[in-house]
């Protein structure tokens, strides 16, 4: 070993000793504080509460009940003040910390560490170490012992506390029969109801939303969503103790139009629970034996973490926001699930999503800083990225093929993800590039992206299984399909002589109708507006499906904001309901849609920009602000629903 290496090792050893001495000093200080608190409590409460024994537990004073109703804004003497709406949410349960042994530490257990010393694994996390010492001090204060302290082996993990909140069935908000009917869509009724009211209520809300389809939302949806979001708000200021809480927050995020904030909170909760260590623990071949229950907990925790990792990155890439979690070490062992004895048939789907999002993250971080400056190096990178995407699809499709036929839904989704990834790759590279200034190579890229968008839509429309499953799709899947249609329409506007406009309009019209059928009106209407703009510009006859008998007097679509359906202004000429392919009651006159309500990325002056907008999907689709729309007319509900 060289002299420099020896000196460096010596310095590291010195730093370690200094840190260890500081930790010992902090532990001693906490011990002295604890001793002083115990002596003070013994002097103030010599007989304990209620005249009990001196050795009895010292209980904290009762917590006053929360007042969430209008009485919270009334004076105690009866005088009335202006009343305000009650604050939403539930008080957080008094949990001490999150890690009740759901996922063990990644560090191997040490037989020489006593209960009263700091574990070596916490030397890199002093805040967590101090929190553990403070919790130990609180437990000692609650149950003081006259025996002298002794060194003993580390205790096993504490059992998880019981759930703090009742679920909607227990509260009588949703009937047991209806809840069981909704649960046939997703999960086992008894198991999840017992484990977590949060996830239980969230699944009921999602299932009720899907069951309603294009019709009015049921009271069960509103009640279940209110309860699920109330429990979710309580988790903002207190640790959660179950991994199912992460599932509940992820459900609320995935089936919403604005899942950025809830997905970020779910990520923090998962980190607090230590779910990011699950895969590393599963891949550890040191020979340490685990019980079947411990192994199952690790497998479930790993799946939750992978799903959350994918969703959080997908939200970042889709909305143009920075990626928060950049540590890839927590997913590098993802394929360990494929050969695990507890492997699930859907694990291949989860692994393929993780490996794709890793490639898309690398693509975004390489191309996004260029702001559309495409040179030979960029074109070379795009070619390599396309080859890497093809290899990803071939590898993952081979995994799917082992247990699924060609028409199986996961394989259709996998093919659609390949086509959309190639479209997205070009859109990131061409951000801000005007079509009339494109050299030949960039025009070729644009037409490659057009083919990818067309293949993405054809893959969806050509599969009855895929079409039927779209009603259960998360928000991101709807965005993927709708953006493919919008890109096709942009290309048709820019290159009408080089593309088959008839095929494109029919394809997009079918997609818009499919999105309407699955209650995704925000995306269907955006497609119809662009389609009407193309037809008007090219002099094509208006399309739209022929209304069924009895539809002539149908009420106006509830998702349309009244502020954008106004009497016809003199200029510019608005889009009529006929041009949008929608029916309108005869006694209301002709409904119109002013072009000023169209997002900037879709307006005429931006049609030459084939790249993704800076704010992603937020700058592409219409904002549906009408309280009668599917975003909800329930006051406490955010735009996420």
Secondary structure, 3 states (H helix, E strand, C coil): CCHHHHHHHHHHHHHHHHHHHHHHHHHHHHHHHHHHHHHHHHHHCCCCHHHCCCCCCCCCCCCCCCCCCHHHHECCCCCECCCCCCCCCCCCCCCCCCCCCCCCCCCCCCCCCCCCCCCHHHCCCHHHHHHHHHHHHHHHHHCCCCCCCCCCCCCCCCCCCCCCCCCCCCCCCCCHHHHHHHHCCCCCHHHHHHHCHHHHHHHHHHHHHHHHCCCCCCHHHHHHHHHHHHHHHHHHHCCCCCHHHHHHHHHHHHCCCCCHHHHHHHHHHHHHHCHHHHHHHHHCCCCCCCCHHHHHHHHHHHHHHHHHHHHHHHHHHHHCCCCCCCCCCCCCCHHHHCCCCCCCCCHHHHHHHHHHHHHHHHHHHHHHHHCCCCCHHHHHHHHHHHHHHHHHHHHHHHHHHCCCCCCCHHHHHHHHHHHHHHHHHHHHHCCCCEHHHCCHHHHHHHHHHHHHHHHHHHHHHCCHHHHHHHHHCCHHHHHHHHHHHHHHHHHHHHCCCCCCHHHHHHHHHHHHHHHHHCCCHHHHHHHHHHHHHHHHHHCCCCCCCCCCCCCCCCCCCCCCCHHHCCCCCCCCCCEECCCCCCCCCHHHCCCEECHHHCCHHHCHHHCCECCCCCCHHHHCCCCCCCCCCCCCCCCCCCCCC
